[in-house]
């Protein structure tokens, strides 16, 4: 039952997963297959990249260090989430 005070429903996570139900729910209509795994991996990789504004801003200002910082951040994402060629 929900409390009248919305703050009562917010409990800080204490590391105890036993209160949570992580059972896969087939009734949600999502089948875990290669397509879903590919989409999740691609989305995670895409969201990890820094925003291009930082790179463009560095170009406009002529700031080589800012451009290099952006490039290094992109290379770190590529190392963490390598592009996978799916069959």
PyMOL Python script that loads the backbone (N, CA, C, O; Angstrom):
from pymol import cmd

cmd.read_pdbstr("""\
ATOM      1  N   UNK A   1       0.843  -1.174   0.000  1.00  0.00           N
ATOM      2  CA  UNK A   1       0.000   0.000   0.000  1.00  0.00           C
ATOM      3  C   UNK A   1       0.891   1.241   0.000  1.00  0.00           C
ATOM      4  O   UNK A   1       1.887   1.294   0.721  1.00  0.00           O
ATOM      5  N   UNK A   2       0.543   2.207  -0.784  1.00  0.00           N
ATOM      6  CA  UNK A   2       1.329   3.425  -0.875  1.00  0.00           C
ATOM      7  C   UNK A   2       0.984   4.372   0.258  1.00  0.00           C
ATOM      8  O   UNK A   2      -0.171   4.490   0.668  1.00  0.00           O
ATOM      9  N   UNK A   3       1.996   5.033   0.745  1.00  0.00           N
ATOM     10  CA  UNK A   3       1.815   6.022   1.798  1.00  0.00           C
ATOM     11  C   UNK A   3       1.295   7.318   1.187  1.00  0.00           C
ATOM     12  O   UNK A   3       1.505   7.588   0.005  1.00  0.00           O
ATOM     13  N   UNK A   4       0.621   8.111   2.000  1.00  0.00           N
ATOM     14  CA  UNK A   4       0.153   9.415   1.543  1.00  0.00           C
ATOM     15  C   UNK A   4       1.334  10.349   1.306  1.00  0.00           C
ATOM     16  O   UNK A   4       1.260  11.252   0.473  1.00  0.00           O
ATOM     17  N   UNK A   5       2.413  10.132   2.031  1.00  0.00           N
ATOM     18  CA  UNK A   5       3.620  10.941   1.885  1.00  0.00           C
ATOM     19  C   UNK A   5       4.552  10.234   0.893  1.00  0.00           C
ATOM     20  O   UNK A   5       5.044   9.149   1.203  1.00  0.00           O
ATOM     21  N   UNK A   6       4.811  10.809  -0.288  1.00  0.00           N
ATOM     22  CA  UNK A   6       5.645  10.125  -1.281  1.00  0.00           C
ATOM     23  C   UNK A   6       7.059   9.862  -0.794  1.00  0.00           C
ATOM     24  O   UNK A   6       7.701   8.925  -1.268  1.00  0.00           O
ATOM     25  N   UNK A   7       7.560  10.658   0.135  1.00  0.00           N
ATOM     26  CA  UNK A   7       8.917  10.435   0.641  1.00  0.00           C
ATOM     27  C   UNK A   7       9.025   9.151   1.447  1.00  0.00           C
ATOM     28  O   UNK A   7      10.116   8.596   1.577  1.00  0.00           O
ATOM     29  N   UNK A   8       7.919   8.673   1.987  1.00  0.00           N
ATOM     30  CA  UNK A   8       7.946   7.435   2.762  1.00  0.00           C
ATOM     31  C   UNK A   8       8.257   6.232   1.876  1.00  0.00           C
ATOM     32  O   UNK A   8       8.773   5.225   2.361  1.00  0.00           O
ATOM     33  N   UNK A   9       7.951   6.327   0.593  1.00  0.00           N
ATOM     34  CA  UNK A   9       8.188   5.215  -0.321  1.00  0.00           C
ATOM     35  C   UNK A   9       9.642   5.147  -0.775  1.00  0.00           C
ATOM     36  O   UNK A   9      10.064   4.128  -1.322  1.00  0.00           O
ATOM     37  N   UNK A  10      10.408   6.196  -0.562  1.00  0.00           N
ATOM     38  CA  UNK A  10      11.803   6.230  -0.987  1.00  0.00           C
ATOM     39  C   UNK A  10      12.698   5.739   0.137  1.00  0.00           C
ATOM     40  O   UNK A  10      12.892   6.424   1.141  1.00  0.00           O
ATOM     41  N   UNK A  11      13.236   4.549  -0.047  1.00  0.00           N
ATOM     42  CA  UNK A  11      14.119   3.959   0.948  1.00  0.00           C
ATOM     43  C   UNK A  11      15.504   3.856   0.316  1.00  0.00           C
ATOM     44  O   UNK A  11      15.646   3.244  -0.742  1.00  0.00           O
ATOM     45  N   UNK A  12      16.521   4.436   0.937  1.00  0.00           N
ATOM     46  CA  UNK A  12      17.872   4.336   0.360  1.00  0.00           C
ATOM     47  C   UNK A  12      18.300   2.878   0.230  1.00  0.00           C
ATOM     48  O   UNK A  12      18.047   2.068   1.122  1.00  0.00           O
ATOM     49  N   UNK A  13      18.941   2.554  -0.872  1.00  0.00           N
ATOM     50  CA  UNK A  13      19.397   1.184  -1.096  1.00  0.00           C
ATOM     51  C   UNK A  13      20.565   0.885  -0.170  1.00  0.00           C
ATOM     52  O   UNK A  13      21.537   1.639  -0.112  1.00  0.00           O
ATOM     53  N   UNK A  14      20.459  -0.210   0.543  1.00  0.00           N
ATOM     54  CA  UNK A  14      21.487  -0.572   1.522  1.00  0.00           C
ATOM     55  C   UNK A  14      22.336  -1.758   1.078  1.00  0.00           C
ATOM     56  O   UNK A  14      23.111  -2.294   1.870  1.00  0.00           O
ATOM     57  N   UNK A  15      22.196  -2.167  -0.169  1.00  0.00           N
ATOM     58  CA  UNK A  15      22.985  -3.285  -0.674  1.00  0.00           C
ATOM     59  C   UNK A  15      22.302  -4.628  -0.505  1.00  0.00           C
ATOM     60  O   UNK A  15      22.856  -5.645  -0.923  1.00  0.00           O
ATOM     61  N   UNK A  16      21.126  -4.668   0.090  1.00  0.00           N
ATOM     62  CA  UNK A  16      20.406  -5.909   0.318  1.00  0.00           C
ATOM     63  C   UNK A  16      19.444  -6.148  -0.836  1.00  0.00           C
ATOM     64  O   UNK A  16      18.401  -5.500  -0.930  1.00  0.00           O
ATOM     65  N   UNK A  17      19.797  -7.081  -1.713  1.00  0.00           N
ATOM     66  CA  UNK A  17      18.972  -7.371  -2.871  1.00  0.00           C
ATOM     67  C   UNK A  17      17.806  -8.301  -2.540  1.00  0.00           C
ATOM     68  O   UNK A  17      16.946  -8.523  -3.392  1.00  0.00           O
ATOM     69  N   UNK A  18      17.755  -8.844  -1.341  1.00  0.00           N
ATOM     70  CA  UNK A  18      16.725  -9.824  -1.018  1.00  0.00           C
ATOM     71  C   UNK A  18      15.318  -9.245  -1.070  1.00  0.00           C
ATOM     72  O   UNK A  18      14.351  -9.993  -1.214  1.00  0.00           O
ATOM     73  N   UNK A  19      15.184  -7.930  -0.955  1.00  0.00           N
ATOM     74  CA  UNK A  19      13.855  -7.312  -1.007  1.00  0.00           C
ATOM     75  C   UNK A  19      13.344  -7.162  -2.433  1.00  0.00           C
ATOM     76  O   UNK A  19      12.192  -6.781  -2.643  1.00  0.00           O
ATOM     77  N   UNK A  20      14.184  -7.455  -3.406  1.00  0.00           N
ATOM     78  CA  UNK A  20      13.814  -7.226  -4.794  1.00  0.00           C
ATOM     79  C   UNK A  20      13.594  -8.546  -5.520  1.00  0.00           C
ATOM     80  O   UNK A  20      14.254  -9.546  -5.238  1.00  0.00           O
ATOM     81  N   UNK A  21      12.664  -8.529  -6.450  1.00  0.00           N
ATOM     82  CA  UNK A  21      12.346  -9.703  -7.238  1.00  0.00           C
ATOM     83  C   UNK A  21      12.941  -9.526  -8.627  1.00  0.00           C
ATOM     84  O   UNK A  21      12.449  -8.732  -9.428  1.00  0.00           O
ATOM     85  N   UNK A  22      14.016 -10.283  -8.906  1.00  0.00           N
ATOM     86  CA  UNK A  22      14.691 -10.173 -10.185  1.00  0.00           C
ATOM     87  C   UNK A  22      14.326 -11.314 -11.133  1.00  0.00           C
ATOM     88  O   UNK A  22      15.072 -11.620 -12.064  1.00  0.00           O
ATOM     89  N   UNK A  23      13.199 -11.926 -10.895  1.00  0.00           N
ATOM     90  CA  UNK A  23      12.780 -13.034 -11.745  1.00  0.00           C
ATOM     91  C   UNK A  23      12.347 -12.488 -13.094  1.00  0.00           C
ATOM     92  O   UNK A  23      11.599 -11.514 -13.171  1.00  0.00           O
ATOM     93  N   UNK A  24      12.826 -13.128 -14.162  1.00  0.00           N
ATOM     94  CA  UNK A  24      12.443 -12.706 -15.514  1.00  0.00           C
ATOM     95  C   UNK A  24      10.948 -12.922 -15.690  1.00  0.00           C
ATOM     96  O   UNK A  24      10.418 -13.977 -15.340  1.00  0.00           O
ATOM     97  N   UNK A  25      10.281 -11.930 -16.229  1.00  0.00           N
ATOM     98  CA  UNK A  25       8.834 -11.981 -16.405  1.00  0.00           C
ATOM     99  C   UNK A  25       8.502 -12.205 -17.876  1.00  0.00           C
ATOM    100  O   UNK A  25       8.559 -11.266 -18.670  1.00  0.00           O
ATOM    101  N   UNK A  26       8.165 -13.405 -18.238  1.00  0.00           N
ATOM    102  CA  UNK A  26       7.813 -13.715 -19.613  1.00  0.00           C
ATOM    103  C   UNK A  26       6.566 -12.948 -20.047  1.00  0.00           C
ATOM    104  O   UNK A  26       6.425 -12.609 -21.222  1.00  0.00           O
ATOM    105  N   UNK A  27       5.660 -12.675 -19.106  1.00  0.00           N
ATOM    106  CA  UNK A  27       4.428 -11.990 -19.472  1.00  0.00           C
ATOM    107  C   UNK A  27       4.673 -10.562 -19.937  1.00  0.00           C
ATOM    108  O   UNK A  27       3.775  -9.935 -20.497  1.00  0.00           O
ATOM    109  N   UNK A  28       5.872 -10.039 -19.714  1.00  0.00           N
ATOM    110  CA  UNK A  28       6.191  -8.707 -20.223  1.00  0.00           C
ATOM    111  C   UNK A  28       6.335  -8.724 -21.736  1.00  0.00           C
ATOM    112  O   UNK A  28       6.337  -7.673 -22.377  1.00  0.00           O
ATOM    113  N   UNK A  29       6.453  -9.906 -22.297  1.00  0.00           N
ATOM    114  CA  UNK A  29       6.520 -10.026 -23.744  1.00  0.00           C
ATOM    115  C   UNK A  29       7.913  -9.868 -24.320  1.00  0.00           C
ATOM    116  O   UNK A  29       8.062  -9.795 -25.540  1.00  0.00           O
ATOM    117  N   UNK A  30       8.930  -9.812 -23.490  1.00  0.00           N
ATOM    118  CA  UNK A  30      10.300  -9.647 -23.965  1.00  0.00           C
ATOM    119  C   UNK A  30      11.014 -10.986 -23.896  1.00  0.00           C
ATOM    120  O   UNK A  30      11.167 -11.567 -22.821  1.00  0.00           O
ATOM    121  N   UNK A  31      11.440 -11.461 -25.032  1.00  0.00           N
ATOM    122  CA  UNK A  31      12.203 -12.696 -25.085  1.00  0.00           C
ATOM    123  C   UNK A  31      13.674 -12.324 -25.193  1.00  0.00           C
ATOM    124  O   UNK A  31      14.066 -11.562 -26.077  1.00  0.00           O
ATOM    125  N   UNK A  32      14.474 -12.856 -24.302  1.00  0.00           N
ATOM    126  CA  UNK A  32      15.904 -12.567 -24.339  1.00  0.00           C
ATOM    127  C   UNK A  32      16.519 -13.427 -25.443  1.00  0.00           C
ATOM    128  O   UNK A  32      16.641 -14.645 -25.317  1.00  0.00           O
ATOM    129  N   UNK A  33      16.897 -12.763 -26.511  1.00  0.00           N
ATOM    130  CA  UNK A  33      17.528 -13.456 -27.627  1.00  0.00           C
ATOM    131  C   UNK A  33      18.689 -12.598 -28.122  1.00  0.00           C
ATOM    132  O   UNK A  33      19.006 -11.569 -27.526  1.00  0.00           O
ATOM    133  N   UNK A  34      19.310 -13.021 -29.198  1.00  0.00           N
ATOM    134  CA  UNK A  34      20.485 -12.305 -29.700  1.00  0.00           C
ATOM    135  C   UNK A  34      20.140 -10.878 -30.096  1.00  0.00           C
ATOM    136  O   UNK A  34      20.951  -9.976 -29.887  1.00  0.00           O
ATOM    137  N   UNK A  35      18.972 -10.649 -30.655  1.00  0.00           N
ATOM    138  CA  UNK A  35      18.579  -9.304 -31.061  1.00  0.00           C
ATOM    139  C   UNK A  35      18.488  -8.359 -29.859  1.00  0.00           C
ATOM    140  O   UNK A  35      18.938  -7.216 -29.930  1.00  0.00           O
ATOM    141  N   UNK A  36      17.914  -8.835 -28.774  1.00  0.00           N
ATOM    142  CA  UNK A  36      17.790  -8.009 -27.564  1.00  0.00           C
ATOM    143  C   UNK A  36      19.161  -7.723 -26.973  1.00  0.00           C
ATOM    144  O   UNK A  36      19.424  -6.599 -26.545  1.00  0.00           O
ATOM    145  N   UNK A  37      20.028  -8.708 -26.942  1.00  0.00           N
ATOM    146  CA  UNK A  37      21.384  -8.526 -26.411  1.00  0.00           C
ATOM    147  C   UNK A  37      22.152  -7.529 -27.270  1.00  0.00           C
ATOM    148  O   UNK A  37      22.852  -6.665 -26.741  1.00  0.00           O
ATOM    149  N   UNK A  38      22.026  -7.643 -28.597  1.00  0.00           N
ATOM    150  CA  UNK A  38      22.698  -6.712 -29.508  1.00  0.00           C
ATOM    151  C   UNK A  38      22.215  -5.285 -29.268  1.00  0.00           C
ATOM    152  O   UNK A  38      23.022  -4.358 -29.196  1.00  0.00           O
ATOM    153  N   UNK A  39      20.917  -5.111 -29.145  1.00  0.00           N
ATOM    154  CA  UNK A  39      20.346  -3.774 -28.950  1.00  0.00           C
ATOM    155  C   UNK A  39      20.813  -3.192 -27.617  1.00  0.00           C
ATOM    156  O   UNK A  39      21.173  -2.018 -27.543  1.00  0.00           O
ATOM    157  N   UNK A  40      20.808  -4.006 -26.575  1.00  0.00           N
ATOM    158  CA  UNK A  40      21.232  -3.519 -25.259  1.00  0.00           C
ATOM    159  C   UNK A  40      22.704  -3.127 -25.274  1.00  0.00           C
ATOM    160  O   UNK A  40      23.079  -2.094 -24.719  1.00  0.00           O
ATOM    161  N   UNK A  41      23.538  -3.947 -25.905  1.00  0.00           N
ATOM    162  CA  UNK A  41      24.975  -3.646 -25.985  1.00  0.00           C
ATOM    163  C   UNK A  41      25.211  -2.368 -26.785  1.00  0.00           C
ATOM    164  O   UNK A  41      25.992  -1.509 -26.375  1.00  0.00           O
ATOM    165  N   UNK A  42      24.538  -2.247 -27.923  1.00  0.00           N
ATOM    166  CA  UNK A  42      24.700  -1.065 -28.769  1.00  0.00           C
ATOM    167  C   UNK A  42      24.222   0.197 -28.067  1.00  0.00           C
ATOM    168  O   UNK A  42      24.875   1.238 -28.148  1.00  0.00           O
ATOM    169  N   UNK A  43      23.085   0.114 -27.377  1.00  0.00           N
ATOM    170  CA  UNK A  43      22.562   1.273 -26.651  1.00  0.00           C
ATOM    171  C   UNK A  43      23.497   1.694 -25.526  1.00  0.00           C
ATOM    172  O   UNK A  43      23.746   2.883 -25.329  1.00  0.00           O
ATOM    173  N   UNK A  44      24.012   0.718 -24.793  1.00  0.00           N
ATOM    174  CA  UNK A  44      24.935   1.022 -23.693  1.00  0.00           C
ATOM    175  C   UNK A  44      26.190   1.693 -24.235  1.00  0.00           C
ATOM    176  O   UNK A  44      26.681   2.663 -23.656  1.00  0.00           O
ATOM    177  N   UNK A  45      26.708   1.178 -25.343  1.00  0.00           N
ATOM    178  CA  UNK A  45      27.913   1.754 -25.962  1.00  0.00           C
ATOM    179  C   UNK A  45      27.648   3.177 -26.445  1.00  0.00           C
ATOM    180  O   UNK A  45      28.463   4.073 -26.223  1.00  0.00           O
ATOM    181  N   UNK A  46      26.525   3.383 -27.098  1.00  0.00           N
ATOM    182  CA  UNK A  46      26.204   4.709 -27.636  1.00  0.00           C
ATOM    183  C   UNK A  46      26.021   5.743 -26.522  1.00  0.00           C
ATOM    184  O   UNK A  46      26.457   6.886 -26.663  1.00  0.00           O
ATOM    185  N   UNK A  47      25.387   5.355 -25.428  1.00  0.00           N
ATOM    186  CA  UNK A  47      25.137   6.287 -24.323  1.00  0.00           C
ATOM    187  C   UNK A  47      26.409   6.627 -23.550  1.00  0.00           C
ATOM    188  O   UNK A  47      26.459   7.640 -22.852  1.00  0.00           O
ATOM    189  N   UNK A  48      27.435   5.788 -23.671  1.00  0.00           N
ATOM    190  CA  UNK A  48      28.673   6.012 -22.925  1.00  0.00           C
ATOM    191  C   UNK A  48      29.566   7.082 -23.569  1.00  0.00           C
ATOM    192  O   UNK A  48      30.455   7.624 -22.912  1.00  0.00           O
ATOM    193  N   UNK A  49      29.333   7.382 -24.841  1.00  0.00           N
ATOM    194  CA  UNK A  49      30.169   8.380 -25.519  1.00  0.00           C
ATOM    195  C   UNK A  49      29.916   9.780 -24.974  1.00  0.00           C
ATOM    196  O   UNK A  49      28.785  10.114 -24.620  1.00  0.00           O
ATOM    197  N   UNK A  50      30.963  10.600 -24.906  1.00  0.00           N
ATOM    198  CA  UNK A  50      30.765  11.994 -24.484  1.00  0.00           C
ATOM    199  C   UNK A  50      30.008  12.763 -25.570  1.00  0.00           C
ATOM    200  O   UNK A  50      29.967  12.350 -26.729  1.00  0.00           O
ATOM    201  N   UNK A  51      29.420  13.870 -25.177  1.00  0.00           N
ATOM    202  CA  UNK A  51      28.655  14.645 -26.151  1.00  0.00           C
ATOM    203  C   UNK A  51      29.605  15.315 -27.146  1.00  0.00           C
ATOM    204  O   UNK A  51      30.661  15.801 -26.744  1.00  0.00           O
ATOM    205  N   UNK A  52      29.257  15.350 -28.427  1.00  0.00           N
ATOM    206  CA  UNK A  52      30.134  15.927 -29.448  1.00  0.00           C
ATOM    207  C   UNK A  52      30.356  17.428 -29.276  1.00  0.00           C
ATOM    208  O   UNK A  52      31.306  17.977 -29.836  1.00  0.00           O
ATOM    209  N   UNK A  53      29.506  18.092 -28.519  1.00  0.00           N
ATOM    210  CA  UNK A  53      29.647  19.533 -28.301  1.00  0.00           C
ATOM    211  C   UNK A  53      31.047  19.871 -27.787  1.00  0.00           C
ATOM    212  O   UNK A  53      31.631  20.880 -28.181  1.00  0.00           O
ATOM    213  N   UNK A  54      31.581  19.022 -26.906  1.00  0.00           N
ATOM    214  CA  UNK A  54      32.904  19.298 -26.339  1.00  0.00           C
ATOM    215  C   UNK A  54      33.986  19.321 -27.425  1.00  0.00           C
ATOM    216  O   UNK A  54      34.899  20.146 -27.391  1.00  0.00           O
ATOM    217  N   UNK A  55      33.865  18.408 -28.380  1.00  0.00           N
ATOM    218  CA  UNK A  55      34.849  18.348 -29.456  1.00  0.00           C
ATOM    219  C   UNK A  55      34.717  19.566 -30.378  1.00  0.00           C
ATOM    220  O   UNK A  55      35.709  20.212 -30.716  1.00  0.00           O
ATOM    221  N   UNK A  56      33.492  19.863 -30.772  1.00  0.00           N
ATOM    222  CA  UNK A  56      33.252  21.005 -31.658  1.00  0.00           C
ATOM    223  C   UNK A  56      33.675  22.303 -30.972  1.00  0.00           C
ATOM    224  O   UNK A  56      34.265  23.178 -31.605  1.00  0.00           O
ATOM    225  N   UNK A  57      33.378  22.425 -29.698  1.00  0.00           N
ATOM    226  CA  UNK A  57      33.788  23.609 -28.946  1.00  0.00           C
ATOM    227  C   UNK A  57      35.312  23.748 -28.965  1.00  0.00           C
ATOM    228  O   UNK A  57      35.836  24.853 -29.106  1.00  0.00           O
ATOM    229  N   UNK A  58      36.016  22.629 -28.824  1.00  0.00           N
ATOM    230  CA  UNK A  58      37.472  22.657 -28.875  1.00  0.00           C
ATOM    231  C   UNK A  58      37.992  23.083 -30.235  1.00  0.00           C
ATOM    232  O   UNK A  58      39.000  23.784 -30.326  1.00  0.00           O
ATOM    233  N   UNK A  59      37.312  22.664 -31.291  1.00  0.00           N
ATOM    234  CA  UNK A  59      37.707  23.069 -32.650  1.00  0.00           C
ATOM    235  C   UNK A  59      37.506  24.568 -32.834  1.00  0.00           C
ATOM    236  O   UNK A  59      38.386  25.267 -33.336  1.00  0.00           O
ATOM    237  N   UNK A  60      36.337  25.052 -32.421  1.00  0.00           N
ATOM    238  CA  UNK A  60      36.030  26.477 -32.591  1.00  0.00           C
ATOM    239  C   UNK A  60      37.024  27.335 -31.823  1.00  0.00           C
ATOM    240  O   UNK A  60      37.466  28.369 -32.324  1.00  0.00           O
ATOM    241  N   UNK A  61      37.378  26.918 -30.616  1.00  0.00           N
ATOM    242  CA  UNK A  61      38.314  27.687 -29.792  1.00  0.00           C
ATOM    243  C   UNK A  61      39.766  27.440 -30.176  1.00  0.00           C
ATOM    244  O   UNK A  61      40.663  28.156 -29.733  1.00  0.00           O
ATOM    245  N   UNK A  62      39.994  26.414 -31.010  1.00  0.00           N
ATOM    246  CA  UNK A  62      41.374  26.073 -31.355  1.00  0.00           C
ATOM    247  C   UNK A  62      42.108  25.418 -30.196  1.00  0.00           C
ATOM    248  O   UNK A  62      43.335  25.479 -30.122  1.00  0.00           O
ATOM    249  N   UNK A  63      41.362  24.790 -29.291  1.00  0.00           N
ATOM    250  CA  UNK A  63      41.934  24.165 -28.094  1.00  0.00           C
ATOM    251  C   UNK A  63      42.265  22.698 -28.391  1.00  0.00           C
ATOM    252  O   UNK A  63      41.402  21.823 -28.317  1.00  0.00           O
ATOM    253  N   UNK A  64      43.513  22.458 -28.723  1.00  0.00           N
ATOM    254  CA  UNK A  64      43.967  21.110 -29.076  1.00  0.00           C
ATOM    255  C   UNK A  64      43.818  20.164 -27.888  1.00  0.00           C
ATOM    256  O   UNK A  64      43.463  18.999 -28.071  1.00  0.00           O
ATOM    257  N   UNK A  65      44.083  20.645 -26.679  1.00  0.00           N
ATOM    258  CA  UNK A  65      43.965  19.790 -25.488  1.00  0.00           C
ATOM    259  C   UNK A  65      42.525  19.325 -25.285  1.00  0.00           C
ATOM    260  O   UNK A  65      42.295  18.167 -24.934  1.00  0.00           O
ATOM    261  N   UNK A  66      41.562  20.205 -25.499  1.00  0.00           N
ATOM    262  CA  UNK A  66      40.159  19.840 -25.350  1.00  0.00           C
ATOM    263  C   UNK A  66      39.757  18.809 -26.410  1.00  0.00           C
ATOM    264  O   UNK A  66      39.010  17.874 -26.120  1.00  0.00           O
ATOM    265  N   UNK A  67      40.249  18.984 -27.623  1.00  0.00           N
ATOM    266  CA  UNK A  67      39.959  18.022 -28.683  1.00  0.00           C
ATOM    267  C   UNK A  67      40.560  16.655 -28.343  1.00  0.00           C
ATOM    268  O   UNK A  67      39.917  15.621 -28.521  1.00  0.00           O
ATOM    269  N   UNK A  68      41.793  16.667 -27.857  1.00  0.00           N
ATOM    270  CA  UNK A  68      42.466  15.416 -27.509  1.00  0.00           C
ATOM    271  C   UNK A  68      41.772  14.727 -26.333  1.00  0.00           C
ATOM    272  O   UNK A  68      41.680  13.500 -26.300  1.00  0.00           O
ATOM    273  N   UNK A  69      41.290  15.502 -25.378  1.00  0.00           N
ATOM    274  CA  UNK A  69      40.564  14.937 -24.238  1.00  0.00           C
ATOM    275  C   UNK A  69      39.294  14.223 -24.714  1.00  0.00           C
ATOM    276  O   UNK A  69      38.962  13.142 -24.227  1.00  0.00           O
ATOM    277  N   UNK A  70      38.602  14.829 -25.652  1.00  0.00           N
ATOM    278  CA  UNK A  70      37.394  14.215 -26.226  1.00  0.00           C
ATOM    279  C   UNK A  70      37.755  12.913 -26.949  1.00  0.00           C
ATOM    280  O   UNK A  70      37.081  11.897 -26.784  1.00  0.00           O
ATOM    281  N   UNK A  71      38.801  12.953 -27.734  1.00  0.00           N
ATOM    282  CA  UNK A  71      39.224  11.762 -28.480  1.00  0.00           C
ATOM    283  C   UNK A  71      39.588  10.634 -27.518  1.00  0.00           C
ATOM    284  O   UNK A  71      39.213   9.483 -27.737  1.00  0.00           O
ATOM    285  N   UNK A  72      40.314  10.961 -26.459  1.00  0.00           N
ATOM    286  CA  UNK A  72      40.688   9.942 -25.477  1.00  0.00           C
ATOM    287  C   UNK A  72      39.467   9.360 -24.775  1.00  0.00           C
ATOM    288  O   UNK A  72      39.426   8.163 -24.491  1.00  0.00           O
ATOM    289  N   UNK A  73      38.474  10.200 -24.495  1.00  0.00           N
ATOM    290  CA  UNK A  73      37.238   9.715 -23.874  1.00  0.00           C
ATOM    291  C   UNK A  73      36.516   8.746 -24.814  1.00  0.00           C
ATOM    292  O   UNK A  73      35.973   7.735 -24.369  1.00  0.00           O
ATOM    293  N   UNK A  74      36.510   9.055 -26.107  1.00  0.00           N
ATOM    294  CA  UNK A  74      35.889   8.163 -27.089  1.00  0.00           C
ATOM    295  C   UNK A  74      36.650   6.842 -27.193  1.00  0.00           C
ATOM    296  O   UNK A  74      36.042   5.775 -27.287  1.00  0.00           O
ATOM    297  N   UNK A  75      37.966   6.917 -27.176  1.00  0.00           N
ATOM    298  CA  UNK A  75      38.772   5.691 -27.239  1.00  0.00           C
ATOM    299  C   UNK A  75      38.558   4.821 -26.003  1.00  0.00           C
ATOM    300  O   UNK A  75      38.589   3.593 -26.095  1.00  0.00           O
ATOM    301  N   UNK A  76      38.341   5.447 -24.855  1.00  0.00           N
ATOM    302  CA  UNK A  76      38.059   4.689 -23.629  1.00  0.00           C
ATOM    303  C   UNK A  76      36.732   3.936 -23.753  1.00  0.00           C
ATOM    304  O   UNK A  76      36.616   2.800 -23.296  1.00  0.00           O
ATOM    305  N   UNK A  77      35.739   4.568 -24.369  1.00  0.00           N
ATOM    306  CA  UNK A  77      34.453   3.899 -24.591  1.00  0.00           C
ATOM    307  C   UNK A  77      34.644   2.729 -25.550  1.00  0.00           C
ATOM    308  O   UNK A  77      34.102   1.646 -25.329  1.00  0.00           O
ATOM    309  N   UNK A  78      35.408   2.946 -26.608  1.00  0.00           N
ATOM    310  CA  UNK A  78      35.650   1.882 -27.573  1.00  0.00           C
ATOM    311  C   UNK A  78      36.367   0.696 -26.923  1.00  0.00           C
ATOM    312  O   UNK A  78      36.113  -0.454 -27.280  1.00  0.00           O
ATOM    313  N   UNK A  79      37.258   0.975 -25.972  1.00  0.00           N
ATOM    314  CA  UNK A  79      37.962  -0.103 -25.278  1.00  0.00           C
ATOM    315  C   UNK A  79      37.036  -0.834 -24.310  1.00  0.00           C
ATOM    316  O   UNK A  79      37.099  -2.057 -24.185  1.00  0.00           O
ATOM    317  N   UNK A  80      36.180  -0.080 -23.629  1.00  0.00           N
ATOM    318  CA  UNK A  80      35.276  -0.682 -22.644  1.00  0.00           C
ATOM    319  C   UNK A  80      34.158  -1.470 -23.309  1.00  0.00           C
ATOM    320  O   UNK A  80      33.786  -2.546 -22.841  1.00  0.00           O
ATOM    321  N   UNK A  81      33.616  -0.927 -24.409  1.00  0.00           N
ATOM    322  CA  UNK A  81      32.515  -1.563 -25.131  1.00  0.00           C
ATOM    323  C   UNK A  81      32.927  -1.766 -26.585  1.00  0.00           C
ATOM    324  O   UNK A  81      32.505  -1.004 -27.454  1.00  0.00           O
ATOM    325  N   UNK A  82      33.739  -2.773 -26.862  1.00  0.00           N
ATOM    326  CA  UNK A  82      34.184  -2.954 -28.249  1.00  0.00           C
ATOM    327  C   UNK A  82      33.012  -3.265 -29.170  1.00  0.00           C
ATOM    328  O   UNK A  82      32.038  -3.905 -28.774  1.00  0.00           O
ATOM    329  N   UNK A  83      33.131  -2.797 -30.410  1.00  0.00           N
ATOM    330  CA  UNK A  83      32.097  -3.079 -31.401  1.00  0.00           C
ATOM    331  C   UNK A  83      32.165  -4.567 -31.727  1.00  0.00           C
ATOM    332  O   UNK A  83      33.230  -5.099 -32.038  1.00  0.00           O
ATOM    333  N   UNK A  84      31.038  -5.216 -31.652  1.00  0.00           N
ATOM    334  CA  UNK A  84      30.978  -6.645 -31.898  1.00  0.00           C
ATOM    335  C   UNK A  84      30.260  -6.875 -33.222  1.00  0.00           C
ATOM    336  O   UNK A  84      29.200  -6.303 -33.481  1.00  0.00           O
ATOM    337  N   UNK A  85      30.851  -7.713 -34.043  1.00  0.00           N
ATOM    338  CA  UNK A  85      30.211  -8.094 -35.295  1.00  0.00           C
ATOM    339  C   UNK A  85      29.372  -9.329 -34.992  1.00  0.00           C
ATOM    340  O   UNK A  85      29.897 -10.414 -34.744  1.00  0.00           O
ATOM    341  N   UNK A  86      28.064  -9.139 -35.018  1.00  0.00           N
ATOM    342  CA  UNK A  86      27.135 -10.216 -34.688  1.00  0.00           C
ATOM    343  C   UNK A  86      26.856 -11.033 -35.932  1.00  0.00           C
ATOM    344  O   UNK A  86      26.771 -10.494 -37.036  1.00  0.00           O
ATOM    345  N   UNK A  87      26.716 -12.301 -35.755  1.00  0.00           N
ATOM    346  CA  UNK A  87      26.386 -13.192 -36.881  1.00  0.00           C
ATOM    347  C   UNK A  87      24.923 -13.151 -37.191  1.00  0.00           C
ATOM    348  O   UNK A  87      24.467 -13.836 -38.106  1.00  0.00           O
TER     349      UNK A  87
END
""", "prot")
cmd.dss("prot")
cmd.show_as("cartoon", "prot")
cmd.util.cbc("prot")
cmd.orient("prot")
